[in-house]
């Protein structure tokens, strides 16, 4: 029996962010459509001659009556349905002209970021939810023996640089010292509205109510099931396409992928480079932070090749 050839559908979608950066616009699919009644990020199918951004501009004008003035890539999601293969080419829209409304009769709603998970979305949209709720900068803390120096540098990153996602990495501390450092970091992150992920054993969450866990690549490969609840963020360090697949199978919400560029700490590392990085990210199906020699100077390039943003120790820990 001849296998069914699935049709390929390329869709451009938009995460339209409010001026205060706290809300995102979503639309409800009409009841007569496929997956009707579910919420989605507005957009639609590309015409054969269109790029993702061209198609998105047309679709948002037709659906919402707005004109995009500034946007950048957010995430590309490949998803298999029984009858089709869909590529969601998602853009984050920062600036637009006009007041969005449902020109085709669909319901539209501005939703606070923290409430997005309470809305039913098609399965293909779930990686987009993660990407929308995450910032574009991921701070990895440096090894600091002195608590006061640690607090000073973390406070500067949170207050002056606006960092909102932090990984507490402290390999030189023993377990009681790490717990004390984690409590210190969590208090500062709560004060500034940032998320804190602990780099270590998932059991740490039994003692510290942080926002999640970041797995080393070694621990990632040892696990067969997601080790923390769904309401916590699970991150992982990856260094290859195979490790990205493992992270996806484990249900990770975000990953770092490295090494991308040279770093003083690993001068002899075999570098991935931008081309291979982009090839890996294309099918990751989750937000990927570029790591290894990254600074804010690289942020736009990282986004252009599919990254969520950049992760760094050196550029954020001054």
N, C-alpha and C positions, 0 to 999 in steps of 0.2 A: 504494500500500500504506500503510495507516494506521500511523503510528509508535507504538511501544509506549510507554505511559505508565508511567514508573517509579514504584514505590511509595516513599513517604517514610517513613523510620524515624527516630524521635527516641530516642536512647540517652543515659542518664546514666551516667557513669563516674567512678571515684574514683582519685586518686593519694593513697594513704594513706601518710603519712610517719611513720617511727619516731620515738620520743621523742628520740633523739640526732640526728635530722635527717640521718642518713647513709644510710638504707635506705628502700625503697619496696616496698609489697606488690603482687605480680602473681599472676595465676591462669592456669592452662592450660585452654584450651578442650577439652572432651571430644572424643574422636576421632569420634563420630557426628554432631557438629555441623558447620555451615558453618565452614570454615577450622579444623577440629579439629586439635589438636596444637600450635597456635600459642599464644603467651602474650599476655595482654591485661591491661588495667587493669579491675578488677572493676566490675560494674554491670549494667545491662540496659535493656530497652525501657520507656518511660514508658506508663502508662495514659492514656487521653484526658483525664482530669480532673486530672492531676498536673503540678506544676511540676518543674523539673529537680532541685531539692533534695529535694522530697517523694519523687519516684521513687527518687532515690539512697538515701535513708534506708531506704525499704522494701526495695530490692534488696540492700543490704548486710546488713540483718537476715536476709533469706531466704537469701542466699548464704554469708555469713561469720559470722553470729551476733553482730554488733556493732551498737552504737548510736552514731550520730554526735552529738558534742556541740559541735564547732566545725569549720566548713568555709568556704571562700570560692572563688569562681570562679577557674579556672585558664586554660582555653582552650576555645573552641568550634571544632570542626573539621567542615567540610562535605566529604563525600567521595562520589564517584560510583563505583558498581559497575555491572556490565552490567545488572543487574535492579532496582537500587534506588538511591535517594539517601539517604545516612545523615548525620545530624547527631549528632556526639558532643559532649555537653554535659558538660565535664570539670570536676570540683571537686577542690581540694586539701584533704584532710582532715587537720587538725592534731591534733584530740583526739577520742577515741572511748572507749566503755566496752565491755569484753569482750575476749576473746582470739580473734582471727580464725582460723577453720579452714574447710575445705571442706565445708559442710553438704550440698552436692549431689554429693559424691564427687569434686570437682575438686581438682587439686593446687594449692596456694598456696605462695608462697615470698617471704621477705624478701630483697631483692636490694640490694647496695650500689649507689649511684647510678652510680658509674663503671663498673659491670659490665652495666648495662642494655642497652647496644648489642650485647652478645654473645648476646642472646636473640632468637629469631624472633618478630616481631609482625606482625599484619595491617598492610597499607599505611596504612590510616586512622589507625593509632596512632602513626605516625612523628612527626608534629608534637607529640604529647603527650610523647614521649620527650625532645624538645628542651626543652619547657617544664618538665618535671620536673627536668631536670639543671641548669637555669639558676636563678640567684637572682632576687629581685624588685627588686633595686637595681643600677643600672648607672652607675658613676662615669665621667665624661668629664673628663680632666685639664685644668686651666687652663694658660694660657701662663705659664711660669716661666723666667726667664733663669738664675736661681741654682740650681745643682745641690743645694746643701744645703737650700734652702727647699723645692724639689721633693720631696726625700727625706723631709723632716720632715712635709709635708702628706700625702703618700701613705701614709706609715707610720701617721699618725694615723687616716686613713680605714680602713686595713686592720685596725689593732689595736684602736682604740677604737670605731669605727662598724661593724666587721664586714663591710665591703664585700668582695665576692668576685668581682666582674666589673668590669674596668677597661679603658677605651679610652684609649690614649696618643695624644692630639691635641696636636701641637706645630708649628703652621704657621710659626712665626717662626724655627725652627731649620733650618740647612742639613743636607744629607744626613749628613755625618760627625757633626754634633752630635746629630741625631735618633738615629743608631745608638747613640751613647754613652748618650743618655737612655733608649733602649729597653732596653739592657743593665742599666742601673740599676733601671728599673721592673720588669723581669722578675725580677731577683734578689729584690726586695722581695715581689713577688707570689708567687713560689715559696715564700718563707719563711712566708707566711701562708695558703697553699693557695688563692690566688685565680687566676682566669684573666685573661690579658692579651691584648687585641686591639690591633693596630697600625693607626692611621688613616693609610693611605698606599697606595703601590704594592704589589700582592701579592708582587712580587719581594723585598720586605723580608724575607720568611720564609726566603730563601736565606742571609741573614746573621744573623738573629735567630730562634731557635727559640721564638717566642711561640705562644700558643694559637690565633691566627687573625688575620684581617684585617677591619677595618671600612671599607667603601667609602663615599666621598662619593656623593651623589646623581648628580653629574656623571659619575663613573667608572662607577657602576652602569649608567647609560644607554648607555655606550659599549661595554659587554661583551655578548657573545652566549653565552658558556659560562662555567661556574663556573671561576674562575681559580686555585683552591687545592684541595688534596686533600680527600677526604671526611672524613679524620680531624682536620681543622682546622676551627675555627668561622669561618663567614663571616657578617659583619654588614653592614648598609647603612643609610644615612640616607635616609629617604623623607619626602615632603611631600604626597602625594596618593594616591588609590586606584590611579591608573595606575602610579605608581612601585612600589606594593606588589605589583601584578601582575607587574611586571618582576622584582622581587626574588624572587618565588616561582618564576618561570620560570628564573631563574639558579641556583636551589637555595640561596638564603640560609637560614641557620639562625635568624637573628633580625634584627630591624630596629628602628630608632627612627622614630617618626612625630611630626612637628612642623610648625608651632608650635601648641601647644595653648592656652597662656595667655600673658599679657604677660610680657616679660622686659626688664630694664634695658638689655641689649645690643642688642635689636631692638624699640624702642618703636613703630615704625611698621609692623611686620609684620602681614599679614592673618592673623588667628587662625582656627584650625579649630573650636575649641569642642568641648564634650563630646559633643554629639549627632552631629556629623559624624565625630568621632573613632571613636565606637562603630560607626557605619555602615561605616567603612573596615575596622575591625578584624574585624568579623563574618565576612568572607570572606577574611581574610589567609592563613589556613592555616599560620601560623608565630607564634612569640612576638613580640609587639610591645611595645616600651617607650615610654611616653608621655614626650615631651620638650617643653620650652618652658615656663618658669615653674613647673616641678614641684619640690615639696619633699616631705618625708616626710608632711606633713599631707595631701597628695593621694593617698597610696599606696592606701588602701582604696577611694577613689572610682575610681581608675584600674583597679584589679582588678575592681570591680563592673561596669565597662563593657567588660571583655574584655581589658585590657592584662595583659602579663606583670608589669609593675610600672612604676617610674619611672626615667628617666635624668636626670642632672643634673650640672652643673658646680658651680654656686653652693652647693647644699645639702650637698654632700659635701666640697668643697674649701675648708676653713677654715684 
